[in-house]
């Protein structure tokens, strides 16, 4: 989904007024593109996962490896591994495509139990150091 199709509530709207880019509505970030440090497209943000207990964003769910909607694999990426590129209106994830393709992922119809501490540790460990 592109910026023009989403609500503009909680966005910067191309001006110096408003809450963004440091505080933005989660809905405005869905569908945003994700590129790596080599300017290669990695996919887009499908969902943002909040830790209700802490009130913090835990993961962005990234769709990667699709061709015309086929073969879509989802990845939970720790929120702090993503950097917002306000100039290009996208996120940057400093990871090689090959490494991302080997990351723990899941099918869009069978999500993991993200509250499972062992699962969370595995995800955090995989992306640590980015």
C-alpha positions in Angstrom: 0.0 0.0 0.0 1.4 3.4 -0.9 1.3 6.6 1.1 -1.4 8.1 -1.1 -3.8 5.2 -0.2 -3.3 5.4 3.6 -4.8 7.8 6.1 -2.6 10.8 6.7 -3.4 10.9 10.4 -0.2 10.7 12.4 2.2 11.4 9.4 4.6 14.1 8.6 2.7 15.0 5.3 5.8 16.5 3.8 5.9 19.4 6.2 7.8 20.3 9.2 4.6 20.2 11.3 3.1 17.0 12.8 4.3 14.1 14.8 6.5 12.4 12.2 9.1 11.1 11.6 9.9 10.4 15.2 6.4 9.5 16.3 4.1 8.0 13.6 0.9 6.1 13.4 1.6 2.4 12.9 -0.9 2.2 10.1 1.1 4.7 8.1 4.1 2.4 8.1 2.3 -0.7 6.8 3.3 -1.4 3.2 6.4 0.6 3.4 9.3 -0.8 1.4 12.4 -2.2 3.0 15.8 -2.1 1.3 19.2 -3.2 2.4 22.4 -1.2 2.6 23.2 -2.2 -1.0 20.0 -0.6 -2.3 18.4 -4.0 -2.9 14.7 -4.4 -2.3 13.9 -6.8 0.6 10.1 -6.5 0.5 7.6 -4.5 2.5 6.2 -4.2 6.0 3.1 -6.4 6.5 2.5 -5.9 10.2 3.9 -4.2 13.2 3.9 -6.3 16.4 3.4 -4.5 19.7 4.4 -5.9 23.1 1.2 -4.9 25.0 2.9 -5.4 28.4 5.6 -2.9 27.7 3.9 -0.7 25.2 6.9 -1.0 22.8 7.2 -2.2 19.2 8.8 -5.6 19.2 8.9 -6.7 15.5 8.1 -5.6 12.0 6.7 -8.5 9.9 8.5 -8.3 6.6 7.3 -10.0 3.4 10.3 -11.3 1.3 10.7 -13.5 -1.7 7.5 -12.9 -3.5 6.9 -13.0 -7.2 3.4 -11.9 -8.2 2.2 -12.9 -4.7 3.6 -16.4 -5.0 6.1 -17.9 -2.5 5.6 -15.2 0.1 7.6 -15.8 3.2 7.2 -13.7 6.3 10.0 -12.7 8.7 9.7 -11.1 12.1 12.5 -8.5 12.2 13.4 -6.9 15.5 12.1 -3.3 15.3 15.5 -1.9 16.4 17.2 -3.6 13.4 15.2 -1.3 11.0 16.3 2.3 10.3 13.8 4.8 8.8 15.0 6.5 5.7 12.8 9.6 5.6 14.3 10.9 2.4 13.3 7.8 0.4 10.2 7.0 2.6 11.3 3.5 3.3 13.1 1.4 5.9 16.7 0.1 5.7 17.7 -3.3 7.1 21.5 -3.9 7.0 21.4 -7.5 5.9 22.4 -9.4 2.8 19.6 -10.9 0.8 21.1 -14.4 1.1 21.2 -14.1 4.9 17.6 -12.9 5.1 16.5 -15.8 2.9 18.0 -18.2 5.5 16.5 -16.3 8.5 13.8 -18.0 10.6 10.5 -17.3 8.7 7.0 -18.4 8.6 4.0 -18.8 6.3 1.3 -16.1 6.2 -1.2 -18.8 7.2 0.8 -20.2 10.1 2.3 -17.6 12.4 4.6 -18.6 15.2 3.9 -18.0 18.9 5.7 -14.7 19.2 5.1 -14.7 22.9 7.3 -17.8 23.3 10.6 -16.6 24.9 12.7 -19.3 23.1 11.3 -18.2 19.7 11.9 -14.5 20.6 15.5 -15.2 21.7 16.2 -17.1 18.4 14.9 -14.2 16.4 16.8 -11.6 18.4 20.0 -13.6 18.2 19.8 -14.1 14.4 19.5 -10.3 13.9 21.9 -9.2 16.6 24.7 -7.0 15.5 22.9 -5.5 12.5 
